[in-house]
């Protein structure tokens, strides 16, 4: 057993207990009513960093929630790794679909996690994965084996698009200087098939509002004579894709970089069971853009999805109302070389154009982010690949993710450094959904692997 494995075995109960305490804090950044809880979570992360051995740890205020920043600088001649993570979480709604309260963590075994998984909001995204980096740092400090300089930047607004992180980076740019950024906010293919994320989709997120009459109307007296905003909105949304599930917004695909045949062949080598995928989701078939596989559809192709739709009467019983307004939230996942601003403009122009007479439409942009791809031929990737190969016993597969981490492209643009996306979650961990969880195997495997990444990167980049 290696020294890190021995350290984990000795401290595993404490590691679990500490994570559970962090998961109890409802740090929902999207809801202002949780503002105090978000700050409590930030203070908790600050305390854990100090206990682990970080120096100059502080809460850096922003116009929103604070960023926790700390460092351990041992030698200016050595490379510097900056660890990024976030302590905020998604809303737990709908709470009634959770098997246990979302902020009362419980450990349960599952077929995928026979050794147990922690069920709680934020367990995988991102408190569990962020906390792995702190515990790995704790081990390196305890063993007096920190091979390079390290900085921590743990934010509290990732789940709302990192709205104020750009201002933070501009203000603290000198303090954030580093050679690479380690992000453990992604996943692996399975617990016996490690992978490293080499691409992320960007996002354009908008809210649309359709207004008809100046007030809600009696659907018997006015129905059939006045445009119903809900009906109109549904028709407009339906027109945004065609029979081949191809997005119909003019110019939407103009800058999409298609994968080469070789790239598609490499991607197809990743193990994937369509039947297992459908069984896990309890669906009868997959769905998506014609001409692409499921793995391609959810990672390297752009999408358009309705994330919420509402209007009129949605209470108990019946109310025969023709509503004045209808609303929807729509997200578009983007791929290289699309840009969020251009896609938002294209969507807005198209949505306004297709609105029929009798209604008015309004498009309000929300958070956005740019797509990102990282090469596999630089020392950051080599360091991560070698670390995972050592702890898993097999070489990880480079994979693109369908998710979005808006700040990754920002880091490269503003700080001039690349990021390595070495997460340990699984697609089945239900992030953003009821019953989110994170396997104990994955939690401890991350703590075990991260110190090897540090060592490998230091060895490959010692000045």
C-alpha positions as CSV (number, residue, x, y, z in Angstrom):
1,X,0.0,0.0,0.0
2,X,1.4,3.4,-0.9
3,X,1.8,6.2,1.6
4,X,-1.2,8.1,0.3
5,X,-3.4,5.0,0.5
6,X,-2.2,4.4,4.1
7,X,-3.1,8.0,4.9
8,X,-6.5,7.7,3.4
9,X,-7.3,4.5,5.2
10,X,-6.2,6.1,8.5
11,X,-8.3,9.2,8.0
12,X,-11.2,8.0,5.8
13,X,-13.9,8.3,8.5
14,X,-12.7,11.9,9.2
15,X,-12.7,12.7,5.5
16,X,-16.3,11.5,5.2
17,X,-17.5,13.3,8.3
18,X,-15.9,16.6,7.1
19,X,-17.5,16.4,3.7
20,X,-20.9,15.6,5.3
21,X,-20.6,18.7,7.4
22,X,-19.9,20.8,4.3
23,X,-22.8,19.2,2.4
24,X,-25.2,20.1,5.2
25,X,-24.8,23.8,4.3
26,X,-27.4,24.8,1.7
27,X,-25.1,27.1,-0.3
28,X,-27.6,27.7,-3.2
29,X,-26.2,30.7,-5.1
30,X,-29.2,31.1,-7.3
31,X,-31.6,31.9,-4.5
32,X,-31.0,35.2,-2.5
33,X,-32.7,33.6,0.5
34,X,-29.7,31.3,0.9
35,X,-27.2,34.2,0.8
36,X,-26.1,33.7,4.5
37,X,-25.7,29.9,3.9
38,X,-23.5,30.6,0.9
39,X,-21.2,32.7,3.1
40,X,-21.2,30.1,5.8
41,X,-20.0,27.5,3.2
42,X,-17.2,29.9,2.1
43,X,-16.1,30.3,5.7
44,X,-16.0,26.5,6.1
45,X,-13.9,26.1,3.0
46,X,-11.5,28.8,4.3
47,X,-11.2,27.0,7.6
48,X,-10.5,23.7,6.0
49,X,-7.8,25.2,3.8
50,X,-6.1,26.8,6.8
51,X,-6.2,23.5,8.7
52,X,-4.7,21.7,5.7
53,X,-1.7,24.0,5.6
54,X,-2.5,26.8,3.2
55,X,-1.3,30.3,3.9
56,X,-2.8,33.8,3.4
57,X,-6.3,32.2,3.1
58,X,-8.9,34.9,2.7
59,X,-12.4,35.6,1.5
60,X,-12.1,37.9,-1.5
61,X,-15.3,39.9,-1.8
62,X,-17.1,40.3,-5.1
63,X,-20.3,42.0,-6.1
64,X,-21.9,38.6,-5.4
65,X,-20.6,35.7,-3.3
66,X,-16.9,35.7,-2.1
67,X,-14.0,33.7,-3.6
68,X,-11.9,31.7,-1.2
69,X,-8.3,32.2,-2.1
70,X,-5.2,30.7,-0.4
71,X,-1.8,29.4,-1.4
72,X,1.3,27.5,-0.3
73,X,4.4,28.9,-2.1
74,X,7.5,26.9,-1.4
75,X,10.0,27.8,-4.1
76,X,9.7,30.4,-6.9
77,X,11.8,28.1,-9.1
78,X,9.2,25.4,-9.0
79,X,6.0,25.4,-11.1
80,X,2.7,26.6,-9.7
81,X,-0.6,24.7,-9.9
82,X,-3.8,26.6,-9.2
83,X,-6.7,24.5,-8.0
84,X,-10.2,25.8,-9.0
85,X,-13.5,24.6,-7.6
86,X,-16.8,25.9,-6.3
87,X,-18.6,25.6,-3.1
88,X,-22.1,26.8,-4.3
89,X,-24.7,24.2,-5.4
90,X,-27.8,24.0,-7.5
91,X,-31.3,24.5,-6.0
92,X,-32.6,21.2,-4.6
93,X,-36.0,21.6,-6.3
94,X,-38.2,19.5,-6.7
95,X,-37.5,18.5,-3.1
96,X,-40.4,16.1,-3.0
97,X,-38.5,13.8,-5.5
98,X,-35.6,13.3,-3.2
99,X,-35.5,10.0,-1.3
100,X,-33.9,11.8,1.6
101,X,-33.6,15.5,2.5
102,X,-31.1,17.2,0.1
103,X,-29.1,18.9,2.8
104,X,-29.2,15.9,5.3
105,X,-26.5,13.7,3.7
106,X,-26.9,10.0,4.0
107,X,-24.6,7.1,2.8
108,X,-26.3,4.3,0.9
109,X,-25.0,1.5,-1.3
110,X,-26.1,1.3,-5.0
111,X,-25.3,-1.2,-7.8
112,X,-22.8,1.2,-9.2
113,X,-21.4,2.2,-5.8
114,X,-21.4,-1.0,-3.7
115,X,-19.0,0.6,-1.2
116,X,-21.5,3.4,-0.6
117,X,-22.3,6.9,-1.9
118,X,-23.1,10.1,-0.2
119,X,-26.5,11.4,-1.2
120,X,-26.9,15.2,-0.9
121,X,-27.1,18.3,-3.1
122,X,-23.6,19.2,-4.1
123,X,-22.1,15.8,-3.2
124,X,-20.6,15.4,-6.7
125,X,-21.0,18.9,-8.1
126,X,-18.8,20.2,-6.7
127,X,-18.3,20.0,-3.0
128,X,-17.2,16.4,-3.0
129,X,-14.8,16.8,-5.8
130,X,-13.5,20.2,-4.6
131,X,-12.9,18.8,-1.2
132,X,-10.8,16.0,-2.6
133,X,-8.2,18.6,-3.7
134,X,-8.0,20.0,-0.1
135,X,-7.6,16.5,1.4
136,X,-4.9,15.7,-1.2
137,X,-3.1,18.9,-0.3
138,X,-3.5,18.0,3.4
139,X,-1.7,14.7,2.7
140,X,1.1,16.3,0.8
141,X,1.6,18.8,3.6
142,X,1.5,16.2,6.3
143,X,4.0,14.0,4.4
144,X,6.2,17.0,3.8
145,X,6.0,16.1,0.1
146,X,4.5,19.1,-1.7
147,X,6.4,19.0,-5.0
148,X,5.5,22.5,-6.2
149,X,3.7,25.7,-5.4
150,X,-0.1,25.6,-5.1
151,X,-2.9,28.2,-5.1
152,X,-6.6,27.6,-4.4
153,X,-9.4,29.6,-5.9
154,X,-12.8,28.3,-4.7
155,X,-15.7,30.4,-5.9
156,X,-19.4,30.6,-4.9
157,X,-21.1,31.5,-8.2
158,X,-20.3,28.7,-10.6
159,X,-23.9,27.5,-10.7
160,X,-25.1,30.9,-11.8
161,X,-22.5,31.4,-14.5
162,X,-19.5,32.7,-12.4
163,X,-21.1,36.2,-12.9
164,X,-18.4,38.1,-11.0
165,X,-15.4,35.9,-11.5
166,X,-14.2,38.0,-14.5
167,X,-14.0,41.1,-12.3
168,X,-12.2,39.1,-9.6
169,X,-9.6,37.8,-12.1
170,X,-9.0,41.3,-13.4
171,X,-8.4,42.6,-9.9
172,X,-6.2,39.7,-8.7
173,X,-4.6,38.8,-12.0
174,X,-1.0,39.1,-10.6
175,X,-1.9,36.9,-7.5
176,X,-3.4,34.2,-9.8
177,X,-0.3,33.7,-11.9
178,X,0.3,30.0,-12.3
179,X,1.5,27.4,-14.8
180,X,-1.7,25.3,-15.0
181,X,-5.2,25.1,-13.4
182,X,-6.5,21.9,-12.0
183,X,-10.3,21.5,-12.1
184,X,-12.0,18.5,-10.5
185,X,-15.5,19.3,-11.6
186,X,-15.9,16.7,-14.4
187,X,-16.2,12.9,-14.5
188,X,-14.9,9.6,-15.8
189,X,-16.5,7.0,-18.0
190,X,-16.9,4.5,-15.2
191,X,-15.2,3.3,-12.1
192,X,-13.2,0.8,-14.1
193,X,-12.6,3.0,-17.2
194,X,-10.9,6.3,-16.3
195,X,-11.0,9.3,-18.6
196,X,-9.9,12.9,-18.8
197,X,-12.1,15.6,-20.1
198,X,-10.5,17.4,-23.0
199,X,-13.4,19.5,-24.2
200,X,-16.5,21.3,-22.8
201,X,-19.5,22.8,-24.5
202,X,-20.2,26.5,-24.1
203,X,-23.7,27.9,-23.3
204,X,-26.1,30.6,-24.2
205,X,-29.0,30.7,-21.7
206,X,-32.0,32.9,-22.3
207,X,-35.5,33.5,-20.9
208,X,-38.3,34.3,-23.3
209,X,-41.6,36.0,-22.6
210,X,-44.6,36.0,-24.8
211,X,-47.4,38.5,-24.1
212,X,-50.8,38.5,-25.6
213,X,-53.8,40.4,-24.2
214,X,-53.3,43.0,-21.4
215,X,-54.8,40.7,-18.8
216,X,-55.9,37.1,-18.2
217,X,-59.1,36.4,-20.0
218,X,-62.1,34.0,-19.7
219,X,-61.2,31.1,-22.0
220,X,-64.8,30.6,-23.0
221,X,-65.6,34.2,-23.8
222,X,-62.3,34.9,-25.6
223,X,-60.9,31.5,-26.5
224,X,-60.5,31.1,-30.3
225,X,-60.6,34.8,-30.9
226,X,-57.5,36.0,-29.1
227,X,-54.0,34.6,-29.4
228,X,-53.1,32.3,-26.4
229,X,-49.5,33.1,-25.4
230,X,-48.9,29.5,-24.1
231,X,-50.1,28.0,-27.4
232,X,-48.1,30.4,-29.4
233,X,-45.0,29.9,-27.3
234,X,-45.3,26.1,-27.7
235,X,-45.6,26.5,-31.5
236,X,-42.6,28.8,-31.6
237,X,-40.4,26.5,-29.5
238,X,-41.5,23.5,-31.6
239,X,-40.3,25.3,-34.8
240,X,-36.8,25.7,-33.4
241,X,-35.9,22.1,-34.5
242,X,-36.9,20.2,-37.6
243,X,-37.8,16.5,-38.2
244,X,-34.1,15.6,-38.0
245,X,-33.7,17.4,-34.7
246,X,-31.6,19.9,-36.5
247,X,-31.8,23.4,-35.0
248,X,-33.5,25.8,-37.5
249,X,-32.1,29.1,-36.4
250,X,-30.4,30.7,-39.4
251,X,-26.6,30.7,-39.1
252,X,-26.6,28.5,-35.9
253,X,-24.2,25.9,-37.3
254,X,-22.1,28.3,-39.4
255,X,-19.0,28.2,-37.2
256,X,-19.4,24.6,-35.8
257,X,-16.2,22.7,-36.3
258,X,-17.1,19.1,-37.2
259,X,-15.0,16.2,-35.9
260,X,-12.8,14.4,-38.5
261,X,-13.5,10.8,-39.3
262,X,-10.5,9.8,-37.3
263,X,-11.7,11.9,-34.3
264,X,-15.1,10.2,-34.4
265,X,-13.4,6.8,-34.6
266,X,-11.3,7.5,-31.6
267,X,-14.4,8.7,-29.7
268,X,-16.3,5.6,-30.6
269,X,-13.6,3.5,-28.7
270,X,-15.1,4.6,-25.4
271,X,-17.2,1.8,-23.9
272,X,-20.9,2.6,-24.2
273,X,-24.0,0.5,-23.8
274,X,-27.1,2.0,-25.4
275,X,-29.3,-0.5,-23.5
276,X,-27.7,0.3,-20.1
277,X,-28.0,4.0,-20.9
278,X,-31.7,3.7,-21.6
279,X,-32.3,1.4,-18.6
280,X,-30.6,3.8,-16.3
281,X,-32.9,6.6,-17.5
282,X,-36.0,4.4,-17.9
283,X,-36.6,5.4,-21.5
284,X,-37.6,3.4,-24.5
285,X,-35.2,4.9,-27.0
286,X,-32.6,7.7,-27.4
287,X,-33.4,10.9,-29.2
288,X,-31.3,13.5,-30.9
289,X,-29.8,14.9,-34.1
290,X,-29.9,12.5,-37.0
291,X,-26.5,11.2,-38.2
292,X,-24.7,11.3,-34.8
293,X,-24.2,8.7,-32.0
294,X,-25.4,9.3,-28.5
295,X,-21.9,10.1,-27.3
296,X,-21.5,12.6,-30.1
297,X,-24.9,14.2,-29.5
298,X,-24.2,14.8,-25.8
299,X,-20.7,16.1,-26.2
300,X,-19.5,17.5,-29.5
301,X,-22.8,18.7,-31.1
302,X,-24.6,21.9,-30.2
303,X,-28.1,21.6,-28.7
304,X,-31.2,23.6,-27.8
305,X,-33.3,22.6,-24.9
306,X,-36.2,24.1,-22.9
307,X,-35.3,24.0,-19.3
308,X,-38.6,25.3,-17.9
309,X,-41.9,26.6,-19.3
310,X,-44.9,28.2,-17.4
311,X,-47.9,30.5,-17.7
312,X,-51.5,30.7,-16.9
313,X,-53.1,28.7,-14.1
314,X,-51.0,25.8,-12.6
315,X,-52.7,25.4,-9.2
316,X,-55.0,22.6,-8.1
317,X,-58.3,22.1,-9.8
318,X,-59.4,24.0,-12.9
319,X,-59.5,27.6,-13.8
320,X,-60.6,28.4,-17.4
321,X,-58.2,31.2,-18.1
322,X,-56.6,32.4,-21.3
323,X,-53.3,33.8,-19.9
324,X,-51.8,37.2,-20.6
325,X,-48.2,35.9,-20.6
326,X,-46.2,32.7,-21.1
327,X,-42.5,32.1,-20.3
328,X,-39.7,29.6,-21.0
329,X,-36.1,29.2,-20.1
330,X,-34.0,27.9,-23.0
331,X,-30.3,26.8,-23.0
332,X,-28.2,26.2,-26.0
333,X,-25.0,24.2,-25.6
334,X,-22.2,25.3,-27.9
335,X,-19.2,23.8,-29.5
336,X,-16.0,25.2,-31.0
337,X,-16.0,27.8,-32.7
338,X,-19.4,29.1,-31.7
339,X,-19.5,32.1,-29.4
340,X,-22.2,32.7,-26.8
341,X,-22.8,36.3,-27.8
342,X,-23.3,35.5,-31.4
343,X,-25.6,32.6,-30.7
344,X,-27.6,34.7,-28.3
345,X,-28.0,37.4,-31.0
346,X,-29.0,34.8,-33.6
347,X,-31.6,33.3,-31.3
348,X,-33.0,36.7,-30.3
349,X,-33.4,37.9,-33.9
350,X,-35.0,34.6,-35.0
351,X,-37.4,34.3,-32.1
352,X,-38.6,37.9,-32.6
353,X,-39.0,37.2,-36.4
354,X,-41.2,34.1,-36.0
355,X,-43.5,35.7,-33.5
356,X,-47.0,35.9,-35.1
357,X,-49.2,38.9,-35.0
358,X,-51.2,39.2,-31.8
359,X,-48.3,38.7,-29.4
360,X,-45.2,40.5,-28.4
361,X,-42.0,38.7,-27.4
362,X,-39.1,39.6,-25.2
363,X,-35.8,37.7,-24.9
364,X,-33.6,38.2,-21.8
365,X,-30.1,36.7,-21.9
366,X,-28.9,35.1,-18.7
367,X,-25.5,33.5,-18.0
368,X,-23.3,32.3,-20.8
369,X,-19.9,30.7,-21.5
370,X,-17.6,29.7,-24.3
371,X,-16.8,26.2,-25.5
372,X,-13.3,24.8,-24.7
373,X,-11.0,22.2,-26.0
374,X,-7.6,21.3,-24.7
375,X,-4.8,19.4,-26.4
376,X,-3.5,16.0,-25.3
377,X,0.1,16.7,-26.2
378,X,1.1,19.1,-23.3
379,X,2.6,18.3,-20.0
380,X,-0.6,19.0,-18.0
381,X,-2.4,16.2,-19.8
382,X,0.6,13.9,-19.5
383,X,0.8,14.5,-15.8
384,X,-2.9,13.7,-15.3
385,X,-2.8,10.7,-17.6
386,X,0.2,9.2,-15.8
387,X,-1.4,9.8,-12.4
388,X,-4.7,8.1,-13.4
389,X,-2.9,5.2,-15.0
390,X,-1.0,4.6,-11.8
391,X,-4.0,4.7,-9.5
392,X,-6.5,2.9,-11.8
393,X,-4.1,0.5,-13.4
394,X,-5.1,1.5,-17.0
395,X,-4.5,4.5,-19.2
396,X,-7.4,7.0,-19.2
397,X,-9.3,7.8,-22.4
398,X,-9.5,11.5,-23.5
399,X,-13.2,12.5,-23.7
400,X,-15.2,15.6,-24.5
401,X,-18.0,16.5,-22.1
402,X,-21.4,17.8,-22.8
403,X,-21.3,20.0,-19.8
404,X,-20.2,23.6,-19.5
405,X,-17.7,25.3,-17.1
406,X,-17.8,28.8,-18.4
407,X,-14.6,30.0,-16.6
408,X,-12.3,27.5,-18.4
409,X,-12.1,29.5,-21.6
410,X,-11.9,32.7,-19.5
411,X,-8.9,31.3,-17.6
412,X,-7.0,30.7,-20.9
413,X,-7.9,34.1,-22.3
414,X,-7.2,36.2,-19.2
415,X,-4.4,34.2,-17.4
416,X,-2.8,32.6,-20.5
417,X,-2.7,29.1,-19.0
418,X,-4.4,25.9,-19.8
419,X,-6.6,23.9,-17.5
420,X,-6.6,20.1,-16.9
421,X,-10.1,18.7,-16.2
422,X,-9.5,15.7,-14.0
423,X,-12.8,14.9,-12.3
424,X,-14.0,11.6,-10.8
425,X,-17.8,11.8,-11.0
426,X,-20.1,9.6,-13.0
427,X,-22.9,10.5,-15.3
428,X,-25.2,8.4,-13.1
429,X,-24.5,10.6,-10.0
430,X,-27.5,12.7,-10.8
431,X,-25.9,16.1,-10.6
432,X,-28.5,19.0,-10.8
433,X,-31.2,16.4,-10.2
434,X,-33.0,14.9,-7.1
435,X,-30.9,12.3,-5.3
436,X,-27.5,13.6,-6.4
437,X,-24.8,11.5,-4.9
438,X,-21.0,10.8,-5.0
439,X,-19.4,7.4,-4.6
440,X,-17.0,6.9,-1.7
441,X,-14.7,5.0,-4.1
442,X,-14.6,8.1,-6.3
443,X,-14.0,10.4,-3.4
444,X,-11.1,8.5,-2.1
445,X,-9.7,7.7,-5.6
446,X,-9.5,11.4,-6.3
447,X,-7.7,12.1,-3.1
448,X,-5.3,9.3,-4.0
449,X,-4.7,10.5,-7.6
450,X,-4.3,14.2,-7.2
451,X,-0.9,14.1,-5.3
452,X,0.5,12.0,-8.2
453,X,-0.6,14.7,-10.7
454,X,1.2,17.3,-8.6
455,X,4.4,15.2,-8.6
456,X,4.2,14.4,-12.3
457,X,3.6,18.0,-13.3
458,X,6.4,19.2,-11.1
459,X,8.8,16.6,-12.6
460,X,7.8,17.6,-16.1
461,X,8.0,21.3,-15.6
462,X,10.8,22.0,-13.1
463,X,12.5,25.1,-14.2
